[in-house]
Amino acid sequence: THDGIAYFRREGLESLLCWLSLPALLTIAAGPDAARSQAIEQLEARITEARADAESSGYRLALWLGTDARAGGDDDNTPATPTQAEEKTTTEATPTTTGEAQRDADSARL
């Protein structure tokens, strides 16, 4: 946390993505040979998307989860580029529900 903003480490995200990918990789390995290449490409695309979302959020946890009510996240009034998680958010969802739903969706995709 710096100036009231919670950040996360890229290295920690990389480790998390590896561990979350393990069950999918085991399923792919047990599946038919013909489907492996496509399944690995899809998994790789999801991991790449998660990395890009994290980078575009500036590794700010609330922004990455789509729960930052201030949008920019810092006090300099510079608007932040919305993450894909924020773009998918409906106006009816509460910040906590949205963050939990996005986290669950990200876990399910990996």
ChimeraX attribute file (.defattr): number of C-alpha atoms within 10 A of each C-alpha:
attribute: neighborCount
match mode: 1-to-1
recipient: residues
	/A:1	9
	/A:2	6
	/A:3	7
	/A:4	8
	/A:5	13
	/A:6	13
	/A:7	16
	/A:8	15
	/A:9	11
	/A:10	14
	/A:11	9
	/A:12	10
	/A:13	15
	/A:14	14
	/A:15	11
	/A:16	12
	/A:17	19
	/A:18	14
	/A:19	12
	/A:20	17
	/A:21	18
	/A:22	12
	/A:23	12
	/A:24	16
	/A:25	17
	/A:26	10
	/A:27	12
	/A:28	18
	/A:29	14
	/A:30	10
	/A:31	12
	/A:32	10
	/A:33	10
	/A:34	8
	/A:35	11
	/A:36	16
	/A:37	11
	/A:38	12
	/A:39	17
	/A:40	15
	/A:41	11
	/A:42	14
	/A:43	17
	/A:44	14
	/A:45	13
	/A:46	17
	/A:47	20
	/A:48	13
	/A:49	13
	/A:50	20
	/A:51	17
	/A:52	14
	/A:53	19
	/A:54	21
	/A:55	14
	/A:56	17
	/A:57	24
	/A:58	17
	/A:59	18
	/A:60	20
	/A:61	19
	/A:62	20
	/A:63	29
	/A:64	26
	/A:65	24
	/A:66	28
	/A:67	21
	/A:68	18
	/A:69	10
	/A:70	13
	/A:71	18
	/A:72	16
	/A:73	20
	/A:74	13
	/A:75	8
	/A:76	7
	/A:77	10
	/A:78	10
	/A:79	11
	/A:80	15
	/A:81	13
	/A:82	16
	/A:83	19
	/A:84	18
	/A:85	21
	/A:86	19
	/A:87	9
	/A:88	11
	/A:89	17
	/A:90	9
	/A:91	8
	/A:92	7
	/A:93	11
	/A:94	11
	/A:95	17
	/A:96	13
	/A:97	12
	/A:98	21
	/A:99	23
	/A:100	14
	/A:101	17
	/A:102	21
	/A:103	16
	/A:104	11
	/A:105	12
	/A:106	17
	/A:107	13
	/A:108	9
	/A:109	15
	/A:110	21
